[in-house]
Amino acid sequence: MAAFDPWDPDFLADPYPAYAELRARGRVRYFEPTNQWLVPHHADVSALLRDRRLGRTYQHRFTHEDFGRTEPAPEHEPFHTLNDHGMLDLEPPDHTRIRRLVSKAFTPRTVERLKPYVARLAGELVDGLVRSGGGDLLADVAEPLPVAVIAEMLGIPEADRAPLRPWSADICGMYELNPSEDTAAKAVRASVEFSDYLRELIAERRKEPGDDLISGLIEAHDEGDRLTEQEMISTAVLLLNAGHEATVNATVNGWYALFRNPAQLAALRADHSLVPTAIEELMRYDTPLQLFERWVLDEIEIDGTTIPRGAEIAMLFGSANHDPDVFDSPERLDLTRRDNPHISFSAGIHYCIGAPLARIELAASMTALLERAPTLTLAAEPGRKPNFVIRGLEGLSVGVE
């Protein structure tokens, strides 16, 4: 019987059998190692993402003491200051105010205007991979594309972009379950360095505004929308982290799934019009974000189990996306799947603001690879990152015949 064990390499290699066992055992289950309530069913996850009795934070209503929680370690303060002022970890009214400002940069018209730039960059990256006869799909295509796009939107000069991905990786380490002290130390260091860089960039944009998101946030702040400098810094970091992390992992997870399902890959190569449904199916099939946490602000009940205020709920996106009550033959990769209400982009007020941009990036890289590298093959079995929450590969070695 498959067991839910987010630190076991066998589980990390394929968590989906354990999810099936969890779903069979009920709608909610307490997991003592992380002091969380696991929710594995699609209907419950979808409903709880919209339930205002839950929150990404509790500090808008309670102190740590009120909520039965201990204060974060003082040495971790730079990470928490950075993280806690981003809209993903805020609740209304602060979340509403910041999201309204940021959403101006992610309107359908704005995102649509980025299509030619994204397509051109994806083509250039794939051409480089082909010229080299192959390489690491992660490092050569999957990673540089979304990092460049979000950095361009933010107005981060090209010469300054090298540390962005390492900073992001170190910060995101804190989102794993029970992170180690070494992980925390790396996250704190990255939080300080990234924040210091953005503080300098904001100062420059105040003097010389540009046509970028950071300049836009400064302008909104100056017009009286009360966006603090810390909120600007936290928003920029969140947009970079969220703006590429899922896209990078969706790309490599997706192509690895295609290589392991050669009939589906052949169908996609024969009919490129499948790209839109293929993207949705690949994000469902091997979900980049496996778990999303919420605090219980007011007592709730799930299937007769009372979950008290102060508890933490872990909504299992990967399990929800394989729920047979919602998806026909969920363990089968089907690039033609039309009825596909996956929740890889979350739902409710924290629905991913960058989802339309992510879809454009994924479509651009997939189309470029299909058209310019039609003989792409898997050159070596990849190693999986030792992470559970953010699911990805260490790399994806490919060849071009």
Contacts in CASP RR format, 6 or more apart in sequence:
PFRMAT RR
TARGET T0000
AUTHOR 0000-0000-0000
METHOD contacts of the structure
MODEL  1
MAAFDPWDPDFLADPYPAYAELRARGRVRYFEPTNQWLVPHHADVSALLR
DRRLGRTYQHRFTHEDFGRTEPAPEHEPFHTLNDHGMLDLEPPDHTRIRR
LVSKAFTPRTVERLKPYVARLAGELVDGLVRSGGGDLLADVAEPLPVAVI
AEMLGIPEADRAPLRPWSADICGMYELNPSEDTAAKAVRASVEFSDYLRE
LIAERRKEPGDDLISGLIEAHDEGDRLTEQEMISTAVLLLNAGHEATVNA
TVNGWYALFRNPAQLAALRADHSLVPTAIEELMRYDTPLQLFERWVLDEI
EIDGTTIPRGAEIAMLFGSANHDPDVFDSPERLDLTRRDNPHISFSAGIH
YCIGAPLARIELAASMTALLERAPTLTLAAEPGRKPNFVIRGLEGLSVGV
E
1 21 0 8 1.000
2 11 0 8 1.000
2 17 0 8 1.000
2 18 0 8 1.000
2 20 0 8 1.000
2 21 0 8 1.000
3 11 0 8 1.000
3 18 0 8 1.000
3 21 0 8 1.000
4 11 0 8 1.000
4 15 0 8 1.000
4 18 0 8 1.000
4 19 0 8 1.000
4 21 0 8 1.000
4 22 0 8 1.000
4 31 0 8 1.000
4 38 0 8 1.000
5 11 0 8 1.000
5 18 0 8 1.000
6 12 0 8 1.000
6 15 0 8 1.000
6 34 0 8 1.000
6 177 0 8 1.000
6 388 0 8 1.000
6 389 0 8 1.000
7 177 0 8 1.000
7 388 0 8 1.000
9 384 0 8 1.000
9 386 0 8 1.000
11 18 0 8 1.000
11 388 0 8 1.000
12 384 0 8 1.000
12 386 0 8 1.000
12 387 0 8 1.000
12 388 0 8 1.000
13 384 0 8 1.000
15 290 0 8 1.000
15 318 0 8 1.000
15 388 0 8 1.000
16 318 0 8 1.000
16 319 0 8 1.000
16 322 0 8 1.000
16 331 0 8 1.000
19 40 0 8 1.000
19 316 0 8 1.000
19 318 0 8 1.000
19 319 0 8 1.000
19 322 0 8 1.000
20 322 0 8 1.000
22 29 0 8 1.000
22 38 0 8 1.000
22 40 0 8 1.000
22 316 0 8 1.000
22 319 0 8 1.000
23 40 0 8 1.000
23 41 0 8 1.000
23 319 0 8 1.000
23 323 0 8 1.000
26 40 0 8 1.000
26 41 0 8 1.000
26 303 0 8 1.000
27 39 0 8 1.000
27 40 0 8 1.000
27 41 0 8 1.000
27 44 0 8 1.000
27 302 0 8 1.000
27 303 0 8 1.000
27 305 0 8 1.000
28 37 0 8 1.000
28 38 0 8 1.000
28 39 0 8 1.000
28 44 0 8 1.000
28 302 0 8 1.000
28 303 0 8 1.000
28 305 0 8 1.000
28 307 0 8 1.000
29 37 0 8 1.000
29 38 0 8 1.000
29 40 0 8 1.000
30 36 0 8 1.000
30 37 0 8 1.000
30 38 0 8 1.000
31 37 0 8 1.000
31 38 0 8 1.000
31 314 0 8 1.000
33 177 0 8 1.000
33 178 0 8 1.000
34 177 0 8 1.000
34 178 0 8 1.000
34 314 0 8 1.000
35 312 0 8 1.000
36 293 0 8 1.000
36 311 0 8 1.000
36 312 0 8 1.000
36 313 0 8 1.000
36 314 0 8 1.000
37 302 0 8 1.000
37 307 0 8 1.000
37 311 0 8 1.000
37 312 0 8 1.000
37 313 0 8 1.000
37 314 0 8 1.000
38 314 0 8 1.000
38 316 0 8 1.000
39 45 0 8 1.000
39 48 0 8 1.000
39 302 0 8 1.000
39 313 0 8 1.000
39 314 0 8 1.000
39 315 0 8 1.000
39 316 0 8 1.000
40 316 0 8 1.000
40 319 0 8 1.000
40 320 0 8 1.000
40 323 0 8 1.000
41 319 0 8 1.000
41 320 0 8 1.000
41 323 0 8 1.000
41 325 0 8 1.000
42 320 0 8 1.000
42 321 0 8 1.000
42 323 0 8 1.000
42 325 0 8 1.000
42 326 0 8 1.000
42 327 0 8 1.000
42 341 0 8 1.000
42 343 0 8 1.000
43 323 0 8 1.000
43 325 0 8 1.000
43 326 0 8 1.000
44 302 0 8 1.000
44 315 0 8 1.000
45 315 0 8 1.000
45 316 0 8 1.000
45 317 0 8 1.000
45 319 0 8 1.000
45 320 0 8 1.000
45 343 0 8 1.000
46 320 0 8 1.000
46 341 0 8 1.000
46 343 0 8 1.000
46 347 0 8 1.000
48 54 0 8 1.000
48 294 0 8 1.000
48 313 0 8 1.000
48 315 0 8 1.000
49 292 0 8 1.000
49 294 0 8 1.000
49 315 0 8 1.000
49 343 0 8 1.000
49 346 0 8 1.000
49 347 0 8 1.000
49 348 0 8 1.000
49 350 0 8 1.000
50 347 0 8 1.000
50 348 0 8 1.000
51 300 0 8 1.000
53 296 0 8 1.000
53 297 0 8 1.000
53 298 0 8 1.000
53 299 0 8 1.000
53 300 0 8 1.000
54 294 0 8 1.000
54 295 0 8 1.000
54 296 0 8 1.000
54 297 0 8 1.000
54 300 0 8 1.000
54 313 0 8 1.000
55 91 0 8 1.000
55 294 0 8 1.000
55 295 0 8 1.000
55 297 0 8 1.000
56 88 0 8 1.000
56 89 0 8 1.000
56 90 0 8 1.000
56 91 0 8 1.000
56 293 0 8 1.000
56 294 0 8 1.000
56 295 0 8 1.000
56 350 0 8 1.000
57 84 0 8 1.000
57 89 0 8 1.000
57 90 0 8 1.000
57 91 0 8 1.000
57 295 0 8 1.000
58 67 0 8 1.000
58 69 0 8 1.000
58 295 0 8 1.000
58 297 0 8 1.000
58 310 0 8 1.000
59 84 0 8 1.000
60 90 0 8 1.000
60 91 0 8 1.000
60 94 0 8 1.000
61 297 0 8 1.000
62 297 0 8 1.000
64 70 0 8 1.000
64 71 0 8 1.000
67 295 0 8 1.000
67 309 0 8 1.000
67 310 0 8 1.000
68 310 0 8 1.000
69 310 0 8 1.000
72 80 0 8 1.000
73 184 0 8 1.000
75 184 0 8 1.000
75 188 0 8 1.000
76 184 0 8 1.000
76 187 0 8 1.000
76 188 0 8 1.000
77 188 0 8 1.000
78 188 0 8 1.000
78 191 0 8 1.000
78 192 0 8 1.000
78 195 0 8 1.000
79 171 0 8 1.000
79 174 0 8 1.000
79 184 0 8 1.000
79 187 0 8 1.000
79 188 0 8 1.000
79 191 0 8 1.000
81 191 0 8 1.000
81 230 0 8 1.000
82 171 0 8 1.000
82 191 0 8 1.000
82 194 0 8 1.000
82 195 0 8 1.000
82 233 0 8 1.000
82 234 0 8 1.000
82 237 0 8 1.000
83 89 0 8 1.000
83 171 0 8 1.000
83 174 0 8 1.000
83 191 0 8 1.000
83 234 0 8 1.000
84 90 0 8 1.000
84 234 0 8 1.000
85 228 0 8 1.000
85 230 0 8 1.000
85 231 0 8 1.000
85 233 0 8 1.000
85 234 0 8 1.000
85 235 0 8 1.000
86 98 0 8 1.000
86 231 0 8 1.000
86 234 0 8 1.000
86 235 0 8 1.000
86 237 0 8 1.000
86 238 0 8 1.000
87 94 0 8 1.000
87 95 0 8 1.000
87 98 0 8 1.000
87 99 0 8 1.000
87 102 0 8 1.000
87 235 0 8 1.000
87 238 0 8 1.000
88 238 0 8 1.000
88 242 0 8 1.000
88 350 0 8 1.000
90 98 0 8 1.000
92 349 0 8 1.000
95 349 0 8 1.000
95 350 0 8 1.000
96 349 0 8 1.000
97 225 0 8 1.000
97 226 0 8 1.000
97 227 0 8 1.000
98 227 0 8 1.000
98 231 0 8 1.000
98 235 0 8 1.000
99 349 0 8 1.000
99 353 0 8 1.000
101 217 0 8 1.000
101 220 0 8 1.000
101 225 0 8 1.000
101 227 0 8 1.000
102 213 0 8 1.000
102 217 0 8 1.000
102 235 0 8 1.000
102 239 0 8 1.000
102 353 0 8 1.000
103 353 0 8 1.000
104 110 0 8 1.000
105 153 0 8 1.000
105 213 0 8 1.000
105 216 0 8 1.000
106 353 0 8 1.000
106 354 0 8 1.000
106 356 0 8 1.000
106 357 0 8 1.000
108 356 0 8 1.000
111 354 0 8 1.000
111 356 0 8 1.000
111 357 0 8 1.000
111 360 0 8 1.000
114 149 0 8 1.000
114 153 0 8 1.000
114 357 0 8 1.000
114 360 0 8 1.000
115 360 0 8 1.000
115 364 0 8 1.000
117 149 0 8 1.000
117 152 0 8 1.000
118 145 0 8 1.000
118 149 0 8 1.000
118 360 0 8 1.000
118 361 0 8 1.000
118 364 0 8 1.000
119 364 0 8 1.000
119 367 0 8 1.000
119 368 0 8 1.000
121 145 0 8 1.000
121 148 0 8 1.000
121 149 0 8 1.000
121 364 0 8 1.000
122 141 0 8 1.000
122 145 0 8 1.000
122 361 0 8 1.000
122 364 0 8 1.000
122 365 0 8 1.000
122 367 0 8 1.000
122 368 0 8 1.000
123 364 0 8 1.000
123 368 0 8 1.000
123 372 0 8 1.000
125 140 0 8 1.000
125 141 0 8 1.000
125 144 0 8 1.000
125 145 0 8 1.000
125 365 0 8 1.000
125 368 0 8 1.000
126 141 0 8 1.000
126 365 0 8 1.000
126 368 0 8 1.000
126 369 0 8 1.000
126 372 0 8 1.000
126 373 0 8 1.000
127 372 0 8 1.000
128 140 0 8 1.000
129 135 0 8 1.000
129 137 0 8 1.000
129 140 0 8 1.000
129 141 0 8 1.000
129 373 0 8 1.000
129 398 0 8 1.000
129 400 0 8 1.000
130 372 0 8 1.000
130 373 0 8 1.000
130 400 0 8 1.000
132 140 0 8 1.000
133 399 0 8 1.000
133 400 0 8 1.000
134 140 0 8 1.000
134 379 0 8 1.000
134 398 0 8 1.000
134 399 0 8 1.000
134 400 0 8 1.000
135 379 0 8 1.000
135 397 0 8 1.000
135 398 0 8 1.000
135 399 0 8 1.000
136 395 0 8 1.000
136 396 0 8 1.000
136 397 0 8 1.000
136 398 0 8 1.000
137 251 0 8 1.000
137 252 0 8 1.000
137 255 0 8 1.000
137 395 0 8 1.000
137 396 0 8 1.000
137 397 0 8 1.000
137 398 0 8 1.000
138 248 0 8 1.000
138 251 0 8 1.000
138 252 0 8 1.000
138 393 0 8 1.000
138 394 0 8 1.000
138 395 0 8 1.000
138 396 0 8 1.000
139 395 0 8 1.000
141 251 0 8 1.000
141 365 0 8 1.000
141 368 0 8 1.000
141 369 0 8 1.000
142 247 0 8 1.000
142 248 0 8 1.000
142 251 0 8 1.000
142 252 0 8 1.000
142 365 0 8 1.000
142 396 0 8 1.000
143 165 0 8 1.000
143 244 0 8 1.000
143 248 0 8 1.000
145 247 0 8 1.000
145 361 0 8 1.000
145 364 0 8 1.000
145 365 0 8 1.000
146 243 0 8 1.000
146 244 0 8 1.000
146 247 0 8 1.000
146 248 0 8 1.000
146 358 0 8 1.000
146 361 0 8 1.000
147 161 0 8 1.000
147 164 0 8 1.000
147 165 0 8 1.000
147 240 0 8 1.000
147 244 0 8 1.000
148 161 0 8 1.000
149 244 0 8 1.000
149 357 0 8 1.000
149 361 0 8 1.000
150 239 0 8 1.000
150 240 0 8 1.000
150 243 0 8 1.000
150 244 0 8 1.000
151 158 0 8 1.000
151 161 0 8 1.000
151 164 0 8 1.000
151 240 0 8 1.000
152 212 0 8 1.000
153 212 0 8 1.000
153 213 0 8 1.000
153 239 0 8 1.000
154 212 0 8 1.000
154 213 0 8 1.000
154 214 0 8 1.000
154 236 0 8 1.000
154 239 0 8 1.000
154 240 0 8 1.000
155 201 0 8 1.000
155 210 0 8 1.000
155 212 0 8 1.000
155 213 0 8 1.000
155 214 0 8 1.000
155 215 0 8 1.000
156 164 0 8 1.000
156 201 0 8 1.000
160 197 0 8 1.000
160 201 0 8 1.000
163 193 0 8 1.000
163 194 0 8 1.000
163 197 0 8 1.000
164 240 0 8 1.000
165 244 0 8 1.000
166 190 0 8 1.000
167 190 0 8 1.000
167 193 0 8 1.000
167 194 0 8 1.000
168 190 0 8 1.000
168 237 0 8 1.000
168 240 0 8 1.000
168 241 0 8 1.000
168 244 0 8 1.000
168 245 0 8 1.000
170 186 0 8 1.000
170 187 0 8 1.000
170 189 0 8 1.000
170 190 0 8 1.000
171 187 0 8 1.000
171 190 0 8 1.000
171 191 0 8 1.000
171 194 0 8 1.000
171 237 0 8 1.000
171 241 0 8 1.000
172 241 0 8 1.000
172 245 0 8 1.000
172 390 0 8 1.000
173 179 0 8 1.000
173 183 0 8 1.000
173 186 0 8 1.000
173 187 0 8 1.000
173 387 0 8 1.000
173 390 0 8 1.000
174 183 0 8 1.000
174 184 0 8 1.000
174 187 0 8 1.000
175 389 0 8 1.000
175 390 0 8 1.000
176 183 0 8 1.000
176 387 0 8 1.000
176 388 0 8 1.000
176 389 0 8 1.000
176 390 0 8 1.000
177 291 0 8 1.000
177 388 0 8 1.000
177 389 0 8 1.000
179 187 0 8 1.000
191 237 0 8 1.000
194 237 0 8 1.000
195 233 0 8 1.000
195 237 0 8 1.000
198 214 0 8 1.000
198 232 0 8 1.000
198 233 0 8 1.000
198 236 0 8 1.000
198 237 0 8 1.000
199 229 0 8 1.000
199 233 0 8 1.000
201 214 0 8 1.000
202 214 0 8 1.000
202 218 0 8 1.000
202 229 0 8 1.000
202 232 0 8 1.000
202 233 0 8 1.000
205 212 0 8 1.000
205 214 0 8 1.000
205 215 0 8 1.000
205 218 0 8 1.000
206 218 0 8 1.000
209 215 0 8 1.000
209 216 0 8 1.000
209 218 0 8 1.000
209 219 0 8 1.000
213 236 0 8 1.000
213 239 0 8 1.000
214 232 0 8 1.000
214 236 0 8 1.000
217 227 0 8 1.000
217 232 0 8 1.000
217 235 0 8 1.000
217 236 0 8 1.000
218 232 0 8 1.000
220 227 0 8 1.000
221 227 0 8 1.000
221 228 0 8 1.000
221 229 0 8 1.000
221 232 0 8 1.000
227 235 0 8 1.000
242 352 0 8 1.000
242 354 0 8 1.000
243 354 0 8 1.000
243 357 0 8 1.000
243 358 0 8 1.000
245 288 0 8 1.000
245 390 0 8 1.000
246 288 0 8 1.000
246 289 0 8 1.000
246 344 0 8 1.000
246 352 0 8 1.000
246 358 0 8 1.000
247 358 0 8 1.000
247 361 0 8 1.000
247 362 0 8 1.000
249 288 0 8 1.000
249 390 0 8 1.000
249 391 0 8 1.000
249 392 0 8 1.000
249 393 0 8 1.000
250 279 0 8 1.000
250 282 0 8 1.000
250 283 0 8 1.000
250 288 0 8 1.000
250 344 0 8 1.000
250 358 0 8 1.000
250 362 0 8 1.000
251 362 0 8 1.000
251 365 0 8 1.000
251 366 0 8 1.000
252 382 0 8 1.000
252 392 0 8 1.000
252 393 0 8 1.000
252 395 0 8 1.000
252 396 0 8 1.000
253 282 0 8 1.000
253 286 0 8 1.000
253 288 0 8 1.000
253 391 0 8 1.000
253 392 0 8 1.000
253 393 0 8 1.000
254 282 0 8 1.000
254 285 0 8 1.000
254 286 0 8 1.000
255 369 0 8 1.000
255 376 0 8 1.000
255 396 0 8 1.000
255 398 0 8 1.000
256 286 0 8 1.000
256 378 0 8 1.000
256 382 0 8 1.000
256 393 0 8 1.000
256 396 0 8 1.000
257 282 0 8 1.000
257 285 0 8 1.000
257 286 0 8 1.000
257 333 0 8 1.000
258 264 0 8 1.000
258 265 0 8 1.000
258 268 0 8 1.000
258 282 0 8 1.000
259 265 0 8 1.000
259 377 0 8 1.000
259 378 0 8 1.000
261 333 0 8 1.000
264 333 0 8 1.000
264 334 0 8 1.000
264 335 0 8 1.000
267 274 0 8 1.000
267 335 0 8 1.000
267 336 0 8 1.000
268 274 0 8 1.000
268 275 0 8 1.000
268 278 0 8 1.000
268 335 0 8 1.000
268 370 0 8 1.000
269 370 0 8 1.000
269 374 0 8 1.000
272 367 0 8 1.000
272 370 0 8 1.000
272 371 0 8 1.000
274 335 0 8 1.000
274 336 0 8 1.000
275 363 0 8 1.000
275 366 0 8 1.000
275 367 0 8 1.000
275 370 0 8 1.000
276 359 0 8 1.000
276 363 0 8 1.000
277 335 0 8 1.000
277 336 0 8 1.000
277 337 0 8 1.000
277 338 0 8 1.000
277 340 0 8 1.000
278 335 0 8 1.000
278 366 0 8 1.000
279 359 0 8 1.000
279 362 0 8 1.000
279 363 0 8 1.000
279 366 0 8 1.000
280 337 0 8 1.000
280 340 0 8 1.000
280 342 0 8 1.000
281 333 0 8 1.000
281 334 0 8 1.000
281 335 0 8 1.000
281 337 0 8 1.000
281 340 0 8 1.000
282 333 0 8 1.000
282 335 0 8 1.000
283 342 0 8 1.000
283 344 0 8 1.000
284 321 0 8 1.000
284 322 0 8 1.000
284 327 0 8 1.000
284 337 0 8 1.000
284 340 0 8 1.000
284 342 0 8 1.000
284 344 0 8 1.000
285 321 0 8 1.000
285 333 0 8 1.000
286 391 0 8 1.000
287 317 0 8 1.000
287 318 0 8 1.000
287 321 0 8 1.000
287 342 0 8 1.000
287 344 0 8 1.000
287 391 0 8 1.000
288 344 0 8 1.000
288 390 0 8 1.000
288 391 0 8 1.000
288 392 0 8 1.000
289 317 0 8 1.000
289 344 0 8 1.000
289 346 0 8 1.000
289 389 0 8 1.000
289 390 0 8 1.000
289 391 0 8 1.000
290 316 0 8 1.000
290 317 0 8 1.000
290 318 0 8 1.000
290 388 0 8 1.000
290 389 0 8 1.000
290 390 0 8 1.000
290 391 0 8 1.000
291 314 0 8 1.000
291 315 0 8 1.000
291 316 0 8 1.000
291 317 0 8 1.000
291 318 0 8 1.000
291 388 0 8 1.000
291 389 0 8 1.000
292 314 0 8 1.000
292 315 0 8 1.000
292 317 0 8 1.000
292 346 0 8 1.000
293 312 0 8 1.000
293 313 0 8 1.000
293 314 0 8 1.000
293 315 0 8 1.000
294 312 0 8 1.000
294 313 0 8 1.000
294 315 0 8 1.000
295 310 0 8 1.000
295 311 0 8 1.000
295 312 0 8 1.000
295 313 0 8 1.000
296 307 0 8 1.000
296 308 0 8 1.000
296 309 0 8 1.000
296 310 0 8 1.000
296 311 0 8 1.000
296 312 0 8 1.000
296 313 0 8 1.000
297 309 0 8 1.000
297 310 0 8 1.000
298 309 0 8 1.000
299 306 0 8 1.000
299 307 0 8 1.000
299 308 0 8 1.000
299 309 0 8 1.000
300 306 0 8 1.000
300 307 0 8 1.000
301 307 0 8 1.000
307 313 0 8 1.000
317 343 0 8 1.000
317 344 0 8 1.000
317 346 0 8 1.000
320 326 0 8 1.000
320 343 0 8 1.000
321 327 0 8 1.000
321 330 0 8 1.000
321 342 0 8 1.000
321 343 0 8 1.000
321 344 0 8 1.000
322 330 0 8 1.000
322 331 0 8 1.000
323 330 0 8 1.000
324 330 0 8 1.000
326 341 0 8 1.000
327 337 0 8 1.000
327 339 0 8 1.000
327 340 0 8 1.000
328 339 0 8 1.000
345 351 0 8 1.000
345 352 0 8 1.000
345 355 0 8 1.000
345 358 0 8 1.000
346 352 0 8 1.000
352 358 0 8 1.000
369 376 0 8 1.000
373 400 0 8 1.000
375 400 0 8 1.000
375 401 0 8 1.000
376 398 0 8 1.000
376 399 0 8 1.000
376 400 0 8 1.000
377 398 0 8 1.000
377 399 0 8 1.000
377 400 0 8 1.000
377 401 0 8 1.000
378 396 0 8 1.000
378 397 0 8 1.000
378 398 0 8 1.000
378 399 0 8 1.000
379 397 0 8 1.000
379 398 0 8 1.000
379 399 0 8 1.000
380 397 0 8 1.000
382 393 0 8 1.000
382 394 0 8 1.000
382 395 0 8 1.000
382 396 0 8 1.000
382 397 0 8 1.000
383 393 0 8 1.000
383 394 0 8 1.000
383 395 0 8 1.000
384 392 0 8 1.000
384 393 0 8 1.000
384 394 0 8 1.000
385 391 0 8 1.000
385 392 0 8 1.000
385 393 0 8 1.000
385 394 0 8 1.000
END
